[in-house]
Amino acid sequence: MSDARTALDRITQMEDGPEGLNAFLALATPGDLDVRAVGRLAGVPVAVKDNLSTAGLPTTCGSRLLEGYQAPYEATVVRRLRDAGAVVIGKTNLDEFGMGSSTENSGFGPTLNPHDRSRVPGGSSGGSAAAVAAGYTTMALGSDTGGSVRQPASFCGVVGIKPTYGRVSRYGLVAFASSLDQVGTLGRTVSDAATLLGVIAGHDPRDATSADTPVPDFTSDAGRGVEGMVVGVPAEYFPDALDPAIKELIDKALARLVGAGARLQDVSLPSTSFAIPSYYVLAPAEASSNLARFDGVRFGVRQSGPDIASMYERTRAVFGDEVKRRIMLGTYALSSGYYDEYYGTAQRARSLVAQDFAGVFEQVDVLFTPTAPTPAFALGEHTNDPLAMYLSDAFTVTANLAGIPAMSVPVGEVDGLPVGGQVLAPWWHESAMLAVAGALEASLAGSAP
């Protein structure tokens, strides 16, 4: 348990000091480490996003509403971590209920980017990404509803994977938007993130959306190379407004793939323009339904008073502004007279996005794009501009709408800030995606001075 003890000591020392990142909302105790660890991840400390239910640690979802709440069961992915010998070192900060792209919407304060403490780490899995980037752990679990693993991975300079919808159990993941949510992994290297994915993936009879599909050796896939692969470059992900410095890094990454034996092909995904508007109808609509359970009666607010009215008032007061905004948007989209105009139209647009991917993947093995249109932005920069915040997910939401696997891998820096490149693959083809990410990682390491 020396690795776990060292990690816990380092996290406690750093997070309690002036250089703390506010990456964790709860930490394991030394006594939690006193277990005999055997298995694939024997003794490895792993951070877990605080919207995954855990035994022995609170599950707050970054909300004051659930402060101190202890889940009565454990998420399947967390149980599989423990079965593999991993040590759950702590629960990481997030935008409240996963709703945000910066981890500024947490009820317990924002997480800071370890590369520049004046900037956000991305979100909503910003705590997990920051913990890995800061060296607190080598691996972490997050969740990805519209880019919430990949965008913070890009901002923090780590690897982040969103698997195919259904590849990993959602049992024990507190729901935001059930048709979009997926547990994902973050790691310092492609191999780390792939290894963690291999541990948590696989069918779970307790999750009706979990697919009974074989789990490949993802770790080996990360090193198999890209000779003969065709990499698609979709025009819609390279708009005129894209930061020229980011485009230059992506172009260099593509050139390295060609040098490793891949072939590039220009492609088009014309329905991409529908992605952000459809996502920000569908996700809030599902959120308004899922969060209806937090009515002040069943979760975390009984101390507010004996009567239903006082419980309801505390629930309303404790929810943050972004959560309230999305609940109201979603409820409106589902209301009588507007359901087909908004929700129905968004579902049809979602189908077009998936059809675009299906057509393109008949021509190419994977797609390669920027992960985010900018590097990490400053704390507070988009706080009063929700639209600008939402647009930071412009390149990531498509994978969630279609249910395909996607990941972010570091490709360089702009003014000292990390930049990620995104690899997208056909349904159940994480292996191809990991091969490309591994080749990029190796080529970047080989080009370092």
C-alpha positions in Angstrom: 0.0 0.0 0.0 3.0 2.3 -0.2 1.8 3.9 -3.4 -1.6 4.7 -1.9 -0.1 6.0 1.3 2.3 8.2 -0.6 -0.5 9.5 -2.7 -2.7 10.2 0.3 0.1 12.0 2.1 0.9 14.1 -0.9 -2.7 15.0 -1.6 -3.3 16.0 2.0 -0.2 18.1 2.1 -0.8 19.9 -1.1 -4.6 20.3 -0.9 -4.4 21.7 2.7 -1.7 24.2 1.7 -1.8 27.5 -0.3 -1.1 25.7 -3.6 -4.2 23.4 -3.2 -6.3 22.9 -6.3 -9.6 21.9 -4.6 -9.5 18.8 -6.7 -11.0 16.5 -3.9 -14.2 16.7 -2.0 -13.4 13.7 0.3 -10.4 11.6 0.9 -9.8 8.1 2.2 -8.5 7.7 5.7 -5.2 5.8 6.4 -7.3 3.0 7.8 -9.1 2.6 4.4 -5.7 1.7 2.9 -5.1 -1.3 5.2 -6.4 -3.9 2.8 -4.4 -6.7 1.1 -4.5 -5.6 -2.5 -4.2 -8.2 -5.2 -5.2 -8.0 -8.9 -4.5 -6.0 -12.0 -4.4 -2.7 -10.1 -3.0 -4.0 -6.9 -2.3 -1.1 -4.6 -2.8 1.6 -7.3 -4.5 4.7 -6.0 -7.5 5.8 -8.2 -9.5 9.0 -7.8 -13.3 8.7 -8.4 -15.6 11.5 -9.5 -18.1 12.4 -6.8 -21.1 11.4 -8.8 -20.2 7.7 -8.5 -21.6 6.0 -5.5 -19.0 4.7 -3.1 -19.0 2.8 0.2 -17.4 4.6 3.0 -17.1 8.0 1.3 -19.8 10.6 0.7 -21.4 11.1 -2.7 -22.4 14.7 -3.1 -22.4 15.3 -6.9 -20.7 18.6 -6.0 -24.0 19.9 -4.6 -24.7 21.3 -1.1 -28.0 19.5 -1.4 -26.3 16.2 -0.9 -23.6 17.4 1.6 -22.7 14.4 3.7 -24.9 11.9 1.8 -23.8 8.3 2.0 -25.0 6.1 -0.8 -26.5 2.7 0.3 -24.7 0.8 -2.5 -21.6 1.1 -4.6 -21.3 1.8 -8.3 -20.4 -1.2 -10.4 -17.3 0.5 -11.8 -16.1 1.3 -8.2 -16.6 -2.3 -7.2 -14.6 -3.5 -10.2 -11.8 -1.2 -9.2 -11.7 -2.7 -5.7 -11.9 -6.2 -7.2 -8.8 -5.4 -9.3 -6.9 -4.3 -6.2 -7.2 -0.6 -6.7 -7.4 1.8 -3.8 -10.1 4.5 -4.0 -8.0 7.4 -2.7 -10.8 10.0 -2.7 -13.8 11.6 -4.4 -13.1 14.5 -6.9 -14.8 17.8 -7.4 -17.2 18.5 -10.3 -19.7 20.9 -11.6 -22.9 20.3 -9.6 -24.6 17.2 -10.9 -22.1 17.2 -13.8 -23.7 20.3 -15.3 -20.9 22.6 -16.5 -17.7 22.8 -18.5 -15.3 24.4 -16.0 -15.9 22.9 -12.5 -16.8 26.4 -11.4 -20.4 25.4 -10.7 -19.5 23.1 -7.8 -21.2 23.9 -4.5 -17.8 23.5 -2.8 -15.8 26.0 -4.8 -14.0 25.7 -8.2 -11.1 23.4 -8.9 -8.0 25.1 -10.3 -5.9 24.1 -13.3 -2.5 22.7 -12.2 -0.8 24.3 -15.2 -2.1 27.8 -14.4 -4.1 28.3 -11.2 -5.8 31.3 -12.8 -7.5 29.1 -15.3 -10.2 26.4 -15.2 -9.4 22.7 -15.4 -12.5 22.1 -17.6 -15.5 20.2 -16.6 -17.5 18.6 -15.4 -14.7 16.1 -14.5 -12.3 18.8 -13.7 -11.4 17.5 -10.3 -10.4 14.1 -11.7 -8.4 15.7 -14.6 -6.6 18.1 -12.2 -5.8 15.2 -9.8 -4.1 13.2 -12.6 -2.3 16.3 -14.1 -1.0 17.3 -10.7 0.5 13.9 -10.1 -1.8 13.1 -7.2 -2.8 9.9 -8.9 -2.0 8.2 -12.3 -5.6 7.3 -13.0 -9.1 8.6 -12.3 -12.7 8.0 -13.1 -14.9 10.6 -14.6 -18.2 10.8 -16.4 -18.9 12.2 -19.8 -22.3 13.5 -20.9 -21.2 16.0 -23.6 -17.4 16.0 -23.3 -16.9 16.1 -19.5 -14.0 13.7 -19.6 -12.4 14.8 -22.9 -12.5 18.5 -22.5 -10.9 18.6 -19.0 -8.4 16.1 -20.2 -7.5 18.5 -23.0 -7.3 21.5 -20.6 -5.1 19.7 -18.1 -2.9 17.8 -20.6 -3.9 14.3 -19.7 -5.6 11.4 -21.6 -9.4 11.0 -21.3 -11.6 8.3 -22.7 -15.3 8.2 -23.3 -16.2 4.6 -24.4 -19.1 3.5 -26.5 -22.4 4.0 -24.8 -23.1 0.7 -23.1 -19.5 -0.5 -22.9 -19.3 0.5 -19.2 -22.0 0.1 -16.6 -23.8 3.2 -15.4 -25.2 1.5 -12.3 -24.3 3.8 -9.4 -23.6 6.8 -11.5 -26.0 9.6 -10.4 -27.9 10.4 -13.6 -27.7 13.7 -15.4 -28.9 12.8 -18.9 -29.3 9.0 -19.0 -29.1 8.5 -22.8 -25.9 10.5 -22.9 -24.0 9.7 -19.7 -21.1 7.4 -19.8 -18.4 6.6 -17.2 -14.9 7.4 -18.6 -11.3 7.1 -17.6 -8.4 9.6 -17.2 -4.7 8.8 -17.1 -1.3 10.2 -17.4 -0.7 8.0 -20.4 -2.7 6.3 -23.0 -1.8 3.0 -21.5 -3.0 4.1 -18.0 -6.4 5.2 -19.3 -6.7 2.1 -21.4 -5.8 -0.2 -18.5 -8.4 1.5 -16.3 -11.0 1.1 -19.1 -10.3 -2.6 -19.4 -10.9 -3.0 -15.6 -14.3 -1.2 -15.5 -15.7 -2.3 -18.9 -18.0 -5.3 -19.5 -21.7 -6.3 -19.2 -23.6 -5.6 -16.0 -27.0 -7.1 -15.5 -27.9 -4.3 -13.1 -27.8 -1.8 -16.0 -30.4 -2.2 -18.7 -28.2 -0.2 -21.1 -25.1 -2.3 -20.5 -24.2 -4.3 -23.6 -23.0 -7.9 -23.5 -20.0 -7.3 -25.8 -16.5 -8.8 -25.4 -13.9 -6.5 -23.9 -10.7 -6.5 -25.9 -7.2 -6.0 -24.5 -7.2 -2.2 -24.6 -3.7 -1.9 -23.2 -2.2 -3.9 -26.0 -4.3 -2.0 -28.6 -2.6 1.3 -27.4 0.7 0.0 -28.7 -0.2 -1.8 -32.0 0.5 1.1 -34.4 -1.4 2.7 -37.2 0.1 1.3 -40.3 -2.5 1.2 -43.1 -5.2 2.9 -41.1 -7.3 5.7 -42.7 -7.8 8.8 -40.6 -10.7 11.1 -41.5 -10.4 14.8 -41.1 -13.9 16.4 -40.9 -14.1 19.9 -42.3 -16.8 20.9 -39.8 -14.4 20.6 -36.9 -12.0 23.1 -38.3 -14.0 26.3 -38.6 -12.5 29.7 -39.4 -12.9 30.7 -35.7 -10.7 27.9 -34.5 -7.6 29.2 -32.7 -4.8 29.1 -35.4 -2.3 27.8 -32.8 -4.6 24.9 -32.1 -5.0 24.1 -35.8 -1.3 24.1 -36.2 -0.8 21.6 -33.4 -3.6 19.4 -34.9 -2.0 19.6 -38.3 1.4 18.5 -36.9 -0.3 15.6 -35.1 -1.9 14.5 -38.4 1.5 14.7 -40.1 3.0 12.5 -37.4 0.2 9.9 -38.0 1.1 9.9 -41.7 4.7 9.4 -40.7 3.7 6.4 -38.7 2.0 4.8 -41.7 -1.6 6.2 -41.6 -3.4 7.8 -44.5 -5.5 11.0 -44.2 -8.9 11.5 -45.9 -11.0 14.7 -45.9 -14.6 14.0 -44.9 -17.7 15.9 -44.1 -20.2 15.6 -41.2 -22.8 18.1 -42.3 -25.2 17.6 -39.4 -22.5 18.8 -36.9 -24.1 22.2 -36.8 -27.1 20.7 -35.1 -25.1 19.1 -32.3 -24.9 22.0 -29.8 -28.6 23.1 -30.1 -29.9 19.5 -30.0 -27.7 18.6 -27.1 -28.8 21.6 -25.0 -32.4 20.6 -25.5 -32.0 16.9 -24.9 -29.6 17.0 -21.9 -31.6 19.6 -19.9 -34.8 17.7 -20.7 -33.4 14.5 -19.3 -31.9 16.4 -16.4 -35.3 17.9 -15.4 -36.7 14.4 -15.2 -33.8 12.8 -13.4 -33.4 15.6 -10.8 -37.0 15.5 -9.9 -36.1 12.9 -7.3 -34.2 15.6 -5.3 -37.4 17.0 -3.9 -36.2 17.6 -0.4 -37.9 14.5 1.0 -35.6 11.6 0.1 -32.1 12.9 -0.1 -30.0 14.9 2.2 -32.2 17.7 3.4 -34.3 16.3 6.2 -32.4 18.4 8.7 -34.1 21.5 7.3 -37.3 20.9 9.2 -40.2 18.5 9.8 -42.6 19.7 7.1 -42.5 19.2 3.4 -42.7 23.0 2.6 -39.4 23.7 4.4 -37.7 20.8 2.8 -38.8 22.0 -0.6 -37.6 25.5 0.1 -34.1 24.3 1.1 -33.9 22.2 -2.0 -34.8 25.1 -4.2 -32.3 27.4 -2.4 -29.4 24.9 -2.5 -29.5 24.1 -6.2 -26.9 26.2 -8.0 -27.8 28.6 -10.9 -26.6 26.3 -13.7 -28.7 23.4 -12.4 -31.7 25.6 -12.0 -31.2 26.9 -15.5 -31.0 23.5 -17.1 -34.0 22.2 -15.1 -36.1 25.1 -16.3 -34.9 24.7 -19.9 -35.6 21.0 -19.8 -39.0 21.3 -18.2 -40.0 23.9 -20.8 -38.8 21.7 -23.7 -40.9 18.8 -22.3 -44.0 20.9 -21.6 -47.3 20.4 -23.3 -47.4 22.3 -26.6 -43.6 22.4 -27.0 -42.6 18.8 -26.7 -42.5 18.0 -30.4 -41.3 21.5 -31.4 -38.2 21.3 -29.2 -37.6 17.8 -27.8 -38.9 15.9 -30.9 -36.9 18.1 -33.3 -33.8 17.7 -31.2 -34.2 13.9 -31.3 -34.5 14.0 -35.1 -31.4 16.1 -35.3 -29.6 13.6 -33.0 -30.4 10.9 -35.5 -28.9 12.9 -38.3 -25.7 13.3 -36.4 -25.5 9.5 -35.8 -26.3 8.9 -39.5 -23.4 11.2 -40.5 -21.0 9.1 -38.4 -22.3 5.8 -39.8 -21.7 7.0 -43.3 -18.2 8.4 -42.7 -17.1 5.3 -40.9 -17.7 3.3 -44.0 -14.8 5.3 -45.5 -12.3 5.7 -42.6 -11.2 3.9 -39.5 -11.2 6.8 -37.2 -11.7 10.6 -37.2 -9.2 13.1 -35.7 -10.2 16.6 -34.6 -9.4 19.2 -31.9 -10.9 18.3 -28.6 -11.8 21.9 -27.7 -11.8 25.1 -29.7 -9.5 26.9 -27.2 -7.0 26.1 -24.4 -8.2 26.4 -20.8 -10.0 29.8 -20.3 -9.6 32.0 -17.2 -11.6 31.5 -14.1 -14.8 33.6 -14.3 -14.3 34.3 -18.0 -17.6 32.6 -19.0 -19.4 32.7 -15.7 -22.0 35.3 -17.0 -22.1 34.0 -20.5 -23.7 30.5 -20.6 -23.6 30.3 -24.4 -19.9 30.8 -24.5 -19.5 28.1 -21.9 -21.7 25.7 -23.9 -19.7 26.3 -27.1 -16.6 24.9 -25.4 -18.2 21.5 -25.9 -18.7 22.1 -29.7 -16.4 19.3 -30.8 -17.3 16.8 -28.1 -21.1 16.6 -27.8 -21.4 14.8 -31.1 -19.9 11.6 -29.8 -22.4 11.5 -26.9 -25.3 12.2 -29.2 -24.3 9.3 -31.5 -23.0 7.0 -28.7 -19.6 6.4 -30.3 -16.3 6.2 -28.4 -14.0 9.2 -28.4 -10.9 10.2 -26.5 -8.6 13.2 -26.0 -4.8 12.8 -26.1 -2.3 15.6 -25.6 -0.8 17.0 -28.8 1.2 20.0 -27.5 0.9 23.4 -25.8 -0.2 26.9 -26.7 1.4 29.6 -24.5 2.2 27.0 -21.9 -1.3 25.6 -21.8 -2.1 22.0 -22.9 -4.0 21.2 -26.0 -5.7 17.9 -26.8 -6.5 16.2 -30.0 -9.7 14.1 -30.2 -9.9 10.6 -31.8 -13.4 9.3 -32.6 -14.1 5.7 -33.7 -17.0 3.6 -34.8 -19.3 1.9 -32.2 -17.3 -0.7 -30.2 -14.0 0.1 -32.0 -12.1 1.6 -29.0 -9.2 -0.6 -30.2 -8.7 1.6 -33.3 -9.1 4.7 -31.3 -6.5 3.6 -28.8 -4.0 2.6 -31.6 -4.1 6.1 -33.0 -3.8 7.8 -29.6 -0.9 5.5 -28.7 0.9 6.3 -32.0 0.4 10.0 -31.3 1.7 9.8 -27.8 4.8 7.8 -29.0 5.5 10.3 -31.8 5.2 13.3 -29.6 7.6 11.7 -27.1 10.0 10.9 -29.9 10.0 14.5 -31.1 10.7 16.0 -27.7 14.1 17.6 -27.4 
